[in-house]
């Protein structure tokens, strides 16, 4: 079975975010949060629509019961489940990097 590489996705997303930040101007912190959230949303949508099979994303990450942890609801279709699966990967990566940063600061 073909597998989804979440590490490649996160690496590509980081590069895309860096490019996005270099090319953008923000007026305040609120703009940054909203724009970043929208940018990540668009990157996830592109990933599930154009680049990867949603079933492969979900099966690789062990999401096969259509339950969406973030909302507590059932996904309407495989595309919605894949979308939330990728959001979970993004949140997991952010949490990991924040924890790593805190550990490095305390050392």
Secondary structure, DSSP 8 states (H G I E B T S, - for coil): -----HHHHHHHHHHHHHHHHHH---SSHHHHHHHHHHHHHHHHHHIIIIIS-HHHHHHHTT--S-EETTTTEE-SSHHHHHHHHHHHHHHHHHHHHHHHHHHHHH-
